[in-house]
Structures are given as C-alpha cells and as structure tokens.
Amino acid sequence: MAVQRFNLGEPTGGLERTLAHGIETQLFWGKHVMLSALACAPSAAGELHHHEEEQWVVMLEGSGVLIVGQEELDVGPGDVCHIPPGMLHNFIAGPAGARILDIFGPPRSAYREPGGRGFGASS
C-alpha cells in the first residue's frame, strides 16, 4: 500500500468537490477514515444536513459558526468539535473565511465519487 501525503497549507491530489457556493474540498480516504480539507470563502454557508458517519471538525484558520443540533458555537483556529452520527449540523464561515479539516469515520460513501454537490446523506 502506498503512503498518501498532502500538505494542509495547500491540499492537492485528493478528490476535488464543491460542497456549496464558496465551499471547496479536497477528499482523502483509507479503509476506515476520510479527511476533507475545506476552503470556505468569507460568509460562505453550507446546508443544514446530517449523515450516518461520525465527524470531527478541526478549525485551522479563520472563524465561523458551527451549528450542531440546537447549539450555535463560535469557532476559530485550534477549536475541535465532535458531531455524532445522525445529528443535524451546518457551518457558516466568518468574514475572513475559514480553512477546516473534517474527519469522518467511516468514510462517507457519498463523497467517494467525483462531482456532486451538497453536504447531505443523499449527495
């Protein structure tokens, strides 16, 4: 098995995907875990969604509001948040945008194919 390598400063080489207007990602995965390196434009917003995979959100740069269930969390660099499977959630980038590393376990099957849009379980 070959070692996969990328740099969080400029993630390239993964599967590129547009999740929403102003939210782009590079996806990398193995057998049990998927990494999603997101670049969010200023004030870009995702869609309220849920999926069966567990998710960890690691804020690398910028700021935003992470909505998980009924909670709205102001997040910034260094913050790490857990989203349980099936929980409704969304992210809205702050005025300077954001860079985020999402970690999914197991890998999201909806994200393994090129193209497509959106965050939800069916996309």
FENFEN-V458869 format. One line per field, one symbol per residue. psi: psi as a letter, one per 20 degrees, with the letter a starting at -180 (. if undefined). A space follows every 50 residues. Layout:
BEGIN
psi = ???
END
This chain:
BEGIN
psi = pqppprphhmoriaoqpphrojoqqpppqbhiqppooqoprpjqpaqprr riqqpppoogqbrapppocjqoppqapippqpoqpipprrpoqahjaqpq opppprqohijiqqarrrhrhi.
END
